[in-house]
Amino acid sequence: MLSLRFLGTPELLQEGRVVTGAAAQRHRVALLALLAHAAPRAVSRDRLLALLWPESEALRARHRLNVAVHALRQTFGPVVVSQGDELRLDTGLVVSDLGAFEAAVTAGDARRVVTLYSGPLLDGLFLKDAATFEAWVEGERARLARQYAGALEELADAAERDGDTAGAVEWWGRLVAHDPCRTHSALGLMRALDAAGDRAGALRHAELHARLMTQELDAAPDPLVESFARQLRVAPWPPTPPSLTTEPGPPLDPPPAVTAPPLRSGDQRPVAVPSMRPAIASRARLMGHLTVGAGVALVAVTTVAIVLYGGRVVTPADAVVSPAAQALYREGLAGIGALDSAAVFRLLTSALREDPRLARAAVLAGRIAPNDSTRIALFAKAESLAVHASTRDRLYVRTVVGTLTLDSARLAASDTLAAHHADDVEAMAARGQLLTYAGRYETVVAELTPVVRRTAARGDEVDGALSEAYVALYESHISLAAFDDAERVAREWIARMPDRAAGWERLADVLTVRGRCAAADSALAVPPMRVIAASRLRPALRLACEGDYAGAADWLGVYARVGDSRDRGAANWLRLIAERYAGRHEVAARHAAALCESMGPSCSPFRAHAQILLERGRPREAAAAFALAADWAPLAARSYGRLELTASGGALQRAWYLTHVATSLLAAGELDRAAALADTIAALVRPYVSGRGSALPHQVRGMVLAARARRAGDPAHAAQLRREAIAELRHALGRPFRGLPRARLELARLLVDEGRAGEAVAVLRPAAWRGLEQANLFYVTGPEFRLALAEAYDAAAQPDSAAAEYGRVLAAWRVAEPALDARRARVARRRAGLDRGSPRR
């Protein structure tokens, strides 16, 4: 039985297995969707030609339709039936979610309708030169979405009638996530939240709805929503249900002793992960030690069975690779940037199952693997296969694996690859990725720009490799603060491959960086972007770009509960950042703790938890948390049992977290202990070719020198220390833009102290990004960075620019927690002084 799924990302399944290859090409999927939509009726060939190939000559279009039907029959059997000049699906051999959805609507089965609706019709499917098909898709997409919304509303109304407050919140919330600006849905969610005892949540949603009306529709807040919000504010507050009360957490006692034996290389046994709170508390009391003993447990790691990718021994006799495997590999490569990574991964691993000798398939699958254990297993397999591969493939595999190991030997292999295969876009794209990790951005630009120009017109077989080259080229321009060039590359990429989400995603990114929020929002809304989480999170990203971080956090909080389950991880992570930017650190801390309570220091929110401790003025606890993460990194790397591949990651991660330990110790006034870490960090990063890693010891030394300059009693000695600190921090930054926001912030403050405010502005301005997704400003919040930029403008006698930046800080902190009241008041006074023309003191 063939199963067709067209609601959400399209998938074809035969006997439960995802179908790839010729039958899954875009025009053939579109043909099946048109036939499934009409089933059991037939569709004329002329209508199919007009929808799928409107720009082609009649004979060529008819030939393409015949080829498509033949390919479908070869793969699935006689599922497409010819009736004269019409085609139809044999519904005895084929089932589709479209048919099931329409049947559920006809039967009035609202729960079944909601269950079947997995997303917009043919989400992410885009056909070149097929405007008629796109118009049909948009019309059907809107009709099906209305039916889905009607089913949600029916369930929400039923829950309210039955007194099911939790159900009402869920259904109204899902309806709001589906159509955020609809007044009826907003009122329903507010009513349900109030009935559930969360009146504050209802009022927050009223504020959020008003902002969305302004942002999305350029309309005034809805009077019905405002009226209901006023009624809620004056009505007596209902008692809080027991389910919404909170219990105090347990006291932070030292963790019990654990006598587990130390982990040996290759030992894969899963070990239970303890709660992180006792470990952090213990480390805060025992900061004299920056290592942990055998009691630190490792996160459980799923071992990837090598038999999944073909476990037989490969010999030189296996010289000829299967044509079917090559075809799957080429399709996977072509899908990079066009398909979601899971689909590309399935194609590449299918190629590897078809022929276990294909080293290129193993290494490329490793690049996009869904988790670290799979990536490492695939990279190890690729290197073992490459021994028997061609010289070109052996060098290519070593270059790609070098993005994980960052060792000089694999960098040298990439040099040889470039010398002999300078016109091979796949090879040069892999080298470009490695060089970006090594911090050699100018080399990437010099080498890849001509390669991209020469290969851009070669056809579909190089589109995936060309996308990889564009990624490296774009990231290098961004890292050099060449934002005009980065935008040019993104637009060139889109012009050549308009159906690839990756190009649109980069364009939205650079437009956000430059503060062009409406244009960025438009880029996120194009059809190819529907497969990307950022497109579904557009309202929050737009609010953040415009500086409304509190609004973004509120929207993300609702979406994480009731939105698309695929996006919950991204929504929760962005909410953490937005809460911090909004000055709501207590809320952010609770959110981080809830996300990480059972995961330990391996989870991403753990570093947010540590950073929040520092931002809340608890530097010793922050140092303890970062030290725990630093200890965890090499142990986690060892757990994979491939030290030749994972040692670099463990060492560089440890160096990174120790840098934050040093930052926290400096905030606690412990300069000597922070200084001692610089040599430890230098020893950790020395064996590797990491651009960021090599900068870390210089950052720590520069920040220590800056702290000593502030303590120095002798002005001449303080000036000398400042000059040495500036030299170290400039060495750390190295180029116009390389991230390291803490080093950049410290350097700018030193330059202002030295009377070189103009230079401070030049240091800060390229990195004063907007938005939430730029990792550059994770360890320094956006408003903190903009406050430093405002002070630099102020010191440089540029009052208009200073006033604008002070205003952005005040807007970001409009609902900040009381801990920021004093700083906010100082910023407001200085902004008012600039408006009056008062000089800087």
C-alpha positions in Angstrom: 0.0 0.0 0.0 1.3 3.5 -0.9 0.6 6.2 1.7 0.8 9.8 0.6 1.3 12.6 3.1 0.8 16.1 1.8 -0.3 18.0 5.0 3.0 19.5 6.2 6.2 18.4 4.6 5.3 16.0 1.8 6.3 12.3 2.2 5.7 9.2 0.2 5.7 5.9 2.2 5.5 2.4 0.7 4.9 -0.3 3.3 5.8 2.2 6.0 9.2 3.2 4.5 10.0 6.7 3.1 10.4 6.6 -0.6 13.3 8.5 -2.2 14.8 8.6 -5.6 13.1 9.4 -9.0 9.5 9.0 -7.7 10.1 11.6 -5.0 11.2 14.4 -7.3 9.3 17.6 -6.8 7.1 17.6 -10.0 6.2 13.9 -9.4 5.2 14.7 -5.8 3.1 17.6 -7.1 1.4 15.3 -9.6 0.5 12.8 -6.9 -0.9 15.7 -4.8 -3.1 16.9 -7.6 -4.4 13.4 -8.3 -4.9 12.7 -4.5 -6.8 16.0 -4.2 -9.2 14.9 -7.0 -9.6 11.3 -6.0 -11.6 9.3 -6.7 -12.3 11.5 -9.7 -9.9 11.8 -12.6 -8.0 14.9 -13.8 -7.5 15.9 -17.4 -3.9 15.8 -18.8 -4.4 19.4 -20.1 -5.2 20.6 -16.6 -2.1 18.8 -15.2 0.1 20.3 -17.9 -1.3 23.8 -17.3 -0.6 23.5 -13.5 2.8 21.8 -13.6 4.6 22.9 -16.7 2.8 26.1 -17.8 6.0 27.6 -19.4 7.0 24.6 -21.4 6.1 23.9 -25.1 3.1 21.6 -25.4 5.0 18.6 -26.7 7.8 18.9 -24.2 5.3 19.3 -21.3 3.3 16.3 -22.4 6.6 14.3 -22.7 7.5 15.3 -19.1 4.1 14.2 -17.8 4.5 10.8 -19.5 7.9 10.4 -18.0 6.6 11.3 -14.6 3.7 8.8 -14.8 6.1 6.1 -16.1 8.5 6.7 -13.1 5.6 6.5 -10.6 4.4 3.2 -12.1 7.9 1.8 -12.1 8.3 2.5 -8.4 4.8 1.9 -7.1 3.1 -0.2 -9.6 -0.2 0.7 -11.4 -1.2 3.4 -8.9 -1.8 6.0 -11.7 -4.6 4.9 -14.0 -5.2 6.3 -17.5 -8.7 6.9 -18.7 -8.5 8.4 -22.2 -7.0 11.8 -21.8 -7.5 11.7 -18.0 -5.5 10.4 -15.1 -6.6 9.2 -11.7 -5.3 7.4 -8.6 -6.3 3.8 -7.9 -7.7 4.3 -4.4 -7.5 0.6 -3.8 -3.7 0.9 -3.9 -3.2 4.3 -2.5 -4.3 6.2 0.7 -3.6 9.9 1.4 -3.9 12.2 4.3 -5.8 14.6 2.1 -8.5 12.1 1.5 -8.7 11.1 5.2 -8.8 14.8 6.1 -11.7 15.6 3.7 -13.6 12.5 5.0 -13.2 13.6 8.6 -14.5 17.1 7.7 -17.5 15.6 6.0 -18.1 13.3 9.0 -17.9 16.2 11.4 -15.1 14.5 13.4 -13.3 17.5 14.7 -10.7 15.6 16.7 -9.8 13.5 13.7 -9.5 16.7 11.6 -7.1 18.2 14.1 -5.1 15.0 14.4 -4.6 14.7 10.6 -3.6 18.4 10.0 0.2 18.2 10.3 0.8 21.6 8.7 0.1 23.7 5.5 -0.6 21.8 2.3 2.7 20.7 0.6 4.8 22.7 3.0 8.2 23.5 1.5 7.4 22.2 -2.0 8.2 24.9 -4.6 8.2 24.5 -8.4 10.1 26.8 -10.6 8.1 28.6 -13.4 4.8 27.2 -12.1 2.8 30.2 -10.9 -0.5 28.5 -11.7 0.4 25.6 -9.5 1.5 28.0 -6.7 -1.8 29.8 -6.9 -3.7 26.5 -6.7 -1.6 25.5 -3.7 -2.2 28.8 -1.9 -6.0 28.6 -2.5 -6.2 25.0 -1.2 -3.9 25.7 1.6 -6.1 28.5 2.8 -9.3 26.3 2.5 -7.8 23.4 4.5 -6.4 25.8 7.1 -9.9 27.3 7.5 -11.3 23.8 8.1 -8.6 23.0 10.6 -9.4 26.3 12.4 -13.1 25.4 12.4 -12.4 22.1 14.0 -10.2 23.7 16.7 -12.9 26.2 17.5 -15.5 23.4 17.7 -13.3 21.6 20.3 -12.6 24.8 22.2 -16.3 25.6 22.5 -17.1 22.1 23.6 -14.4 22.2 26.3 -15.8 25.5 27.6 -19.4 24.1 27.7 -18.1 21.0 29.6 -16.1 23.1 32.1 -12.8 21.6 30.9 -10.6 24.6 31.5 -7.4 22.9 30.6 -8.8 21.6 27.3 -10.2 25.1 26.5 -6.8 26.7 27.1 -5.2 24.0 24.8 -7.6 24.4 21.9 -7.9 28.1 22.0 -4.1 28.3 22.3 -3.6 26.2 19.3 -6.1 28.3 17.4 -4.2 31.5 18.4 -0.9 29.8 17.2 -2.6 29.0 13.9 -4.0 32.6 13.4 -2.4 35.0 15.9 -4.3 38.1 14.8 -7.9 36.8 14.8 -9.9 38.6 17.4 -12.3 35.8 18.2 -9.4 33.4 19.0 -7.7 36.0 21.2 -10.9 36.5 23.2 -11.4 32.8 23.5 -7.8 32.2 24.8 -8.1 35.1 27.3 -11.5 33.8 28.5 -10.0 30.3 28.9 -6.9 31.5 30.7 -9.0 33.6 33.1 -11.2 30.6 33.8 -8.1 28.5 34.5 -6.9 31.0 37.1 -4.3 32.7 35.0 -5.7 36.2 34.6 -2.2 37.6 34.3 -1.6 35.4 31.3 -4.9 36.6 29.8 -3.9 40.2 30.2 -0.4 39.5 28.8 -2.1 38.0 25.7 -4.2 41.1 25.3 -1.0 43.2 25.1 0.6 40.7 22.8 -2.4 40.7 20.5 -2.3 44.5 20.3 1.4 44.4 19.3 0.7 41.8 16.6 -2.2 43.8 15.2 0.2 46.8 14.8 3.1 44.7 13.5 1.3 42.3 11.1 -1.7 44.3 10.0 -0.6 47.9 10.7 -3.9 48.2 12.5 -5.0 49.7 15.9 -5.5 47.3 18.8 -8.9 45.6 18.6 -11.5 47.4 20.7 -13.2 44.1 21.8 -9.9 42.7 23.1 -9.1 46.0 24.9 -12.6 46.2 26.4 -12.4 42.6 27.7 -8.9 43.3 29.1 -10.3 46.4 31.0 -13.1 44.2 32.4 -10.5 41.6 33.7 -8.4 44.3 35.3 -11.3 45.6 37.5 -13.0 42.3 38.2 -12.2 40.4 41.4 -9.2 38.1 41.0 -10.1 34.4 41.2 -8.2 32.1 43.6 -5.2 30.4 42.1 -5.9 26.7 41.5 -3.6 24.3 43.3 -2.1 23.2 40.0 -0.6 26.7 39.5 0.9 27.1 43.0 4.6 26.5 43.5 6.4 24.7 46.2 9.8 25.8 47.5 12.7 23.7 46.1 14.8 21.5 48.3 17.7 23.0 50.2 21.0 23.0 48.3 22.8 20.2 50.2 26.0 18.7 49.0 25.5 15.8 46.5 26.0 12.3 48.0 29.3 10.6 47.3 29.3 8.5 44.2 31.7 5.6 43.8 31.4 4.9 40.1 34.7 3.9 38.5 36.4 6.4 36.2 35.3 6.2 32.6 37.6 4.4 30.3 38.1 5.2 26.6 35.4 3.3 24.7 33.2 2.7 27.8 29.6 3.3 26.5 27.6 2.4 29.6 24.8 4.9 30.3 25.0 6.5 33.7 22.1 8.4 35.4 22.4 12.1 35.4 22.0 13.9 38.7 20.1 17.1 39.3 22.4 20.1 38.5 21.3 22.2 41.5 23.2 20.3 44.2 26.3 20.0 42.0 26.4 23.8 41.4 25.8 24.5 45.1 28.6 22.2 46.1 31.0 23.7 43.5 30.1 27.2 44.7 31.3 26.2 48.2 34.4 24.4 46.9 35.7 26.8 44.3 39.3 26.1 45.3 39.1 23.1 42.9 38.4 23.5 39.2 38.0 19.8 38.5 35.5 17.2 39.6 36.2 13.6 40.6 34.7 10.4 39.5 31.4 11.3 41.0 30.5 13.4 38.0 28.1 11.3 36.0 28.0 11.3 32.2 24.9 11.8 30.1 23.8 8.6 28.5 24.9 8.3 24.9 23.2 6.2 22.3 25.7 4.1 20.5 25.2 3.9 16.7 25.4 0.3 15.5 27.8 0.3 12.6 25.7 -2.4 10.9 23.1 0.2 10.2 25.5 1.7 7.7 26.9 -1.6 6.4 29.3 -3.5 8.6 31.3 -5.7 6.2 35.0 -5.3 5.7 35.9 -3.2 2.6 38.7 -4.4 0.4 40.4 -3.0 -2.7 38.4 -5.5 -4.7 35.3 -3.4 -4.0 36.5 -0.8 -6.5 33.3 0.0 -8.4 30.6 1.8 -6.5 27.0 0.9 -7.1 25.3 3.2 -9.6 22.1 3.2 -7.4 24.2 4.3 -4.5 25.8 7.1 -6.6 22.4 8.2 -7.7 21.1 8.4 -4.1 24.2 10.3 -3.1 23.8 12.8 -5.9 20.2 13.3 -5.0 21.1 13.9 -1.3 23.9 16.3 -2.3 21.5 18.2 -4.6 18.9 18.4 -1.8 21.2 20.4 0.6 19.5 23.7 1.1 16.4 22.6 -0.7 15.1 19.7 1.5 15.1 19.6 5.3 18.2 18.0 6.7 16.3 14.8 7.9 15.3 14.1 4.3 18.9 14.6 3.0 20.2 12.4 5.8 17.8 9.6 4.8 19.0 9.8 1.2 22.6 9.7 2.1 22.2 6.8 4.6 20.2 5.0 1.9 23.1 5.4 -0.4 25.4 3.9 2.2 23.1 0.9 2.8 23.0 0.4 -1.0 26.8 0.4 -1.2 28.7 0.4 2.1 31.9 1.5 0.3 30.7 5.1 -0.5 33.0 7.2 1.8 31.6 10.5 0.5 28.0 9.5 1.5 29.2 8.5 5.0 31.1 11.8 5.6 28.3 14.0 4.2 25.7 12.2 6.3 27.9 12.8 9.3 28.0 16.5 8.5 24.2 16.7 8.9 23.6 13.9 11.4 20.9 14.5 14.0 23.2 14.0 17.0 26.8 13.8 18.0 27.0 10.0 18.5 25.7 9.4 14.9 28.0 12.1 13.5 31.1 10.6 15.1 30.2 7.0 14.1 29.7 8.2 10.5 32.9 10.2 10.4 34.9 7.2 11.7 33.4 5.0 9.1 34.1 7.5 6.4 37.8 7.7 7.3 38.1 3.9 7.3 36.4 3.7 3.9 38.6 6.5 2.5 41.7 4.3 2.8 40.4 2.5 -0.4 38.9 5.5 -2.1 40.4 7.7 -4.8 42.9 10.3 -3.8 40.4 13.1 -4.3 37.8 11.4 -2.1 40.4 10.6 0.6 41.4 14.2 0.7 37.8 15.3 0.7 36.8 13.0 3.6 39.8 14.2 5.6 38.8 17.8 5.0 35.2 17.3 6.1 36.3 15.4 9.2 38.7 18.2 9.9 35.7 20.5 10.7 35.3 18.2 13.8 38.9 17.5 14.7 40.4 20.9 13.8 43.9 19.4 13.6 46.8 20.7 11.4 47.1 17.4 9.5 43.6 17.6 8.1 44.0 21.3 7.3 47.1 20.3 5.3 45.0 17.7 3.5 42.6 20.5 2.5 45.5 22.5 1.1 46.4 19.6 -1.2 42.7 19.2 -2.1 42.6 22.8 -3.2 45.8 22.6 -5.1 44.6 19.7 -7.3 40.8 20.3 -7.4 40.4 24.1 -7.5 37.4 23.8 -9.9 35.6 21.1 -7.8 32.8 23.0 -6.0 32.1 20.1 -3.6 35.7 19.9 -2.6 36.2 23.6 -2.3 33.0 24.1 -0.3 34.3 21.5 2.2 37.6 23.4 2.4 35.7 26.6 2.9 33.8 25.2 5.9 37.1 24.0 7.5 38.8 27.4 6.9 35.9 29.3 8.6 36.4 27.2 11.7 40.1 28.0 11.5 39.3 31.7 11.3 40.8 32.2 7.8 37.9 34.2 6.5 39.9 36.2 3.9 41.2 33.0 2.3 37.6 31.6 2.1 36.5 34.8 0.3 39.5 34.8 -2.1 39.1 31.1 -3.0 35.4 30.6 -3.1 34.3 33.7 -4.9 35.7 32.6 -8.3 34.6 29.0 -7.7 31.0 30.1 -7.1 31.1 32.3 -10.2 32.4 29.5 -12.4 30.1 26.8 -11.2 26.8 28.7 -10.6 25.4 27.7 -14.0 26.4 24.0 -14.1 22.9 22.7 -13.3 21.1 20.7 -10.5 23.9 18.2 -10.0 26.0 20.8 -8.2 23.2 22.8 -6.5 23.8 21.2 -3.1 27.5 21.7 -3.2 27.0 25.2 -4.5 24.8 25.9 -1.5 27.5 24.6 0.8 30.0 27.0 -0.9 27.5 29.9 -0.4 27.2 29.1 3.3 31.0 29.3 3.8 31.2 32.5 1.7 28.3 34.2 3.5 29.6 33.2 7.0 33.1 34.6 6.1 31.7 37.9 5.0 29.6 38.2 8.2 32.7 37.3 10.3 34.6 40.1 8.6 31.7 42.6 9.2 31.3 42.9 5.4 27.6 43.1 5.7 27.1 44.6 2.2 29.0 41.7 0.7 27.1 39.2 2.9 23.7 40.6 1.6 25.0 40.5 -2.0 26.0 36.8 -1.6 22.6 35.9 -0.1 20.7 37.7 -2.9 23.0 36.1 -5.6 22.3 32.7 -3.9 18.5 33.3 -4.0 18.6 34.5 -7.7 20.3 31.2 -8.7 18.3 28.9 -6.3 15.1 30.6 -5.4 13.5 27.4 -4.1 16.3 26.9 -1.4 15.4 27.9 2.1 19.1 28.3 3.1 19.6 31.4 0.9 16.4 33.1 2.2 17.4 32.3 5.8 20.8 34.0 5.4 19.1 37.0 3.7 16.7 37.3 6.7 19.7 37.0 9.0 21.8 39.8 7.5 18.7 42.1 7.2 18.0 41.5 10.9 21.7 42.3 11.7 21.2 45.6 9.8 18.0 46.5 11.5 15.8 46.1 8.4 13.1 44.3 10.3 10.3 44.5 7.8 12.5 43.2 5.0 13.8 40.4 7.2 10.2 39.4 8.0 9.3 39.3 4.3 12.3 37.0 3.6 11.1 34.6 6.3 7.6 34.5 4.8 8.5 33.2 1.3 7.2 29.7 0.4 10.6 27.9 0.6 11.1 29.0 4.2 8.0 27.1 5.4 10.2 24.1 6.3 12.4 26.3 8.6 11.4 26.9 12.2 12.3 30.6 11.9 9.5 31.1 9.5 7.0 29.7 12.0 8.5 31.9 14.7 8.3 35.1 12.6 6.2 37.2 15.0 8.7 36.8 17.8 11.7 37.4 15.6 10.0 40.6 14.2 9.3 41.8 17.8 12.9 41.2 18.8 14.3 42.9 15.8 12.3 45.9 16.7 13.6 45.8 20.2 10.5 44.5 21.9 12.1 41.6 23.7 9.4 41.2 26.4 6.8 40.9 23.7 8.9 38.3 21.9 9.4 36.3 25.1 5.7 36.3 25.8 4.8 35.2 22.3 7.5 32.4 22.5 6.1 31.3 25.9 2.7 30.7 24.4 4.0 29.1 21.2 6.2 26.7 23.2 3.1 25.4 24.9 0.6 25.2 22.0 2.6 25.7 18.8 4.1 23.2 16.4 5.9 20.5 18.4 8.8 20.6 16.0 9.7 24.1 17.1 9.4 23.8 20.9 13.2 23.4 21.4 13.9 26.5 19.4 11.1 28.5 21.0 12.2 27.7 24.5 15.8 28.6 23.7 14.9 31.9 22.0 12.6 32.7 25.0 15.6 32.3 27.4 17.5 34.9 25.4 14.6 37.2 25.0 13.8 37.1 28.8 17.4 38.1 29.5 17.4 40.9 26.9 14.2 42.2 28.5 15.9 42.3 31.9 13.7 39.6 33.3 16.4 37.4 34.7 14.4 35.8 37.5 11.9 34.5 34.9 14.8 33.4 32.6 16.5 31.6 35.5 13.3 29.6 36.4 12.8 28.7 32.7 16.4 27.5 32.3 16.2 25.4 35.5 13.0 23.8 34.4 14.5 22.9 31.0 17.7 21.5 32.5 16.6 20.0 35.8 17.0 16.4 34.6 19.7 16.9 32.0 22.8 18.2 33.7 25.6 20.4 32.2 25.3 18.7 28.8 22.1 20.6 27.9 22.2 23.9 26.1 20.1 25.8 28.7 22.8 25.0 31.3 25.1 27.6 29.9 22.2 30.1 30.0 21.7 29.2 33.6 25.3 29.9 34.4 25.3 33.2 32.4 22.1 34.3 34.2 23.8 33.7 37.6 26.6 36.1 36.5 24.1 38.7 35.2 22.2 38.5 38.5 25.3 39.5 40.4 26.2 36.0 41.7 29.6 35.6 40.1 30.9 32.8 42.4 27.9 30.6 41.7 28.3 31.4 38.0 32.0 30.4 38.1 31.0 27.1 39.8 28.4 26.4 37.1 30.8 27.2 34.3 33.5 25.1 35.9 31.1 22.1 36.1 30.4 22.5 32.4 34.1 22.7 31.7 34.7 19.5 33.6 31.9 17.8 31.8 33.1 18.6 28.2 36.1 16.3 28.0 34.3 13.5 29.8 31.4 13.7 27.4 33.9 13.6 24.5 35.5 10.5 25.9 32.2 8.8 26.2 31.9 8.4 22.4 35.0 6.2 22.4 36.6 7.9 19.4 39.2 10.1 21.0 41.0 10.7 17.7 37.9 12.5 16.5 36.4 13.9 19.7 39.4 15.1 21.7 39.4 18.5 20.0 35.8 19.1 20.8 36.3 18.2 24.4 39.4 20.4 24.8 38.0 23.4 22.9 34.7 23.2 24.8 36.6 23.0 28.1 38.7 26.0 27.1 35.6 28.0 26.2 33.9 27.3 29.6 37.1 28.0 31.5 37.2 31.4 29.8 33.7 32.1 31.3 35.0 30.8 34.7 37.7 33.4 34.4 35.2 36.1 33.5 33.1 35.2 36.6 36.1 35.1 38.9 37.0 38.6 37.7 33.5 39.8 38.5 34.0 38.3 42.0 37.3 40.2 42.3 39.5 37.1 42.2 42.1 38.4 39.7 45.0 35.9 40.5 42.8 32.9 40.1 41.5 34.2 36.8 45.0 35.0 35.6 46.1 31.4 36.4 43.5 30.0 34.0 45.0 31.8 30.9 47.9 29.3 30.7 45.6 26.3 31.2 43.4 27.6 28.4 46.4 28.2 26.1 47.6 24.6 26.6 44.2 23.3 25.8 43.8 25.1 22.5 47.4 24.9 21.3 47.1 21.6 19.3 44.2 22.8 17.2 43.6 25.2 14.3 40.5 26.9 15.8 40.2 30.6 15.2 38.1 31.2 18.2 40.1 28.8 20.4 43.4 30.6 19.7 41.8 33.9 20.8 40.6 32.7 24.2 43.9 33.0 26.3 44.4 36.5 24.9 40.9 37.5 26.0 41.5 36.2 29.5 44.9 38.0 29.8 43.5 41.2 28.4 40.5 41.2 30.9 42.9 40.5 33.8 45.1 43.4 32.8 42.1 45.6 32.5 40.9 44.7 36.0 44.4 45.4 37.4 44.5 48.7 35.7 41.3 49.7 37.5 42.9 48.8 40.8 46.2 50.4 40.2 46.9 53.4 42.4 49.6 55.0 40.2 48.1 56.7 37.1 51.2 56.0 35.0 51.1 52.3 36.0 47.3 52.1 35.3 47.9 53.6 31.8 50.6 51.1 31.0 48.3 48.2 32.1 45.5 49.6 30.0 47.8 49.7 26.9 48.8 46.1 27.5 45.2 45.1 28.0 44.2 46.8 24.7 47.0 44.9 22.8 45.9 41.5 24.2 42.2 42.1 23.4 43.0 43.4 19.9 45.0 40.2 19.4 42.0 38.2 20.6 39.6 39.9 18.2 42.1 39.8 15.4 39.8 41.0 12.7 37.0 43.5 12.3 34.5 41.0 13.6 34.9 37.6 15.1 32.4 37.4 17.9 33.9 37.2 21.4 31.5 40.0 22.6 32.9 40.1 26.2 36.4 40.9 24.8 34.9 43.5 22.4 33.0 45.1 25.2 36.0 45.3 27.5 38.2 46.7 24.7 35.7 49.4 24.0 35.6 50.5 27.6 39.4 50.6 27.8 39.5 52.8 24.7 36.9 55.2 26.2 39.0 55.3 29.4 42.1 56.2 27.2 40.2 59.0 25.5 39.8 57.1 22.2 36.0 57.0 22.1 35.9 57.1 18.3 37.9 53.8 18.2 35.5 52.4 20.7 32.6 53.1 18.5 34.3 51.4 15.6 34.9 48.3 17.8 31.3 48.1 18.9 29.2 49.2 16.0 29.8 46.1 13.6 28.7 43.7 16.4 25.7 45.7 17.6 23.4 43.1 16.1 19.6 43.0 16.5 17.4 39.9 16.9 17.8 36.8 19.0 19.4 34.2 16.8 22.9 35.7 16.6 25.1 33.7 18.9 27.6 36.6 18.9 25.5 38.3 21.6 24.7 35.3 23.9 27.3 36.0 26.6 26.6 39.7 26.6 23.0 40.8 26.2 22.0 43.0 23.3 20.9 45.9 25.6 24.2 45.8 27.6 26.1 46.0 24.3 24.0 48.9 23.1 24.5 50.7 26.4 28.2 50.5 25.9 27.8 51.8 22.3 25.6 54.7 23.6 28.3 55.6 26.2 31.0 55.4 23.5 28.9 57.7 21.2 28.4 60.0 24.2 32.1 60.2 24.9 32.8 60.8 21.2 30.5 63.8 21.3 27.9 62.3 19.0 24.8 63.1 21.0 22.2 62.1 18.4 23.6 58.6 18.0 24.0 58.3 21.8 20.4 59.4 22.4 19.2 56.8 19.9 21.1 54.0 21.5 20.1 55.0 25.1 16.5 55.0 23.8 16.8 51.4 22.5 18.1 50.3 25.9 15.2 51.9 27.7 12.7 50.3 25.3 14.3 46.9 25.8 14.1 47.3 29.6 10.5 48.7 29.7 9.2 45.8 31.9 12.6 44.8 33.5 12.7 43.4 37.0 13.3 45.8 39.9 17.0 44.8 40.1 17.6 47.0 37.0 15.6 50.0 38.2 18.7 52.0 39.2 20.5 51.4 35.9 17.4 52.2 34.0 17.0 55.4 35.9 20.6 56.5 35.1 20.1 55.7 31.4 16.8 57.7 31.4 18.5 60.7 33.1 21.3 60.7 30.6 18.9 60.4 27.7 17.0 63.4 29.0 20.2 65.3 29.5 21.1 64.8 25.9 17.7 66.0 24.8 18.4 69.2 26.8 21.9 69.5 25.4 23.7 68.7 28.7 27.4 67.7 28.3 28.6 64.3 29.4 30.1 64.2 32.9 
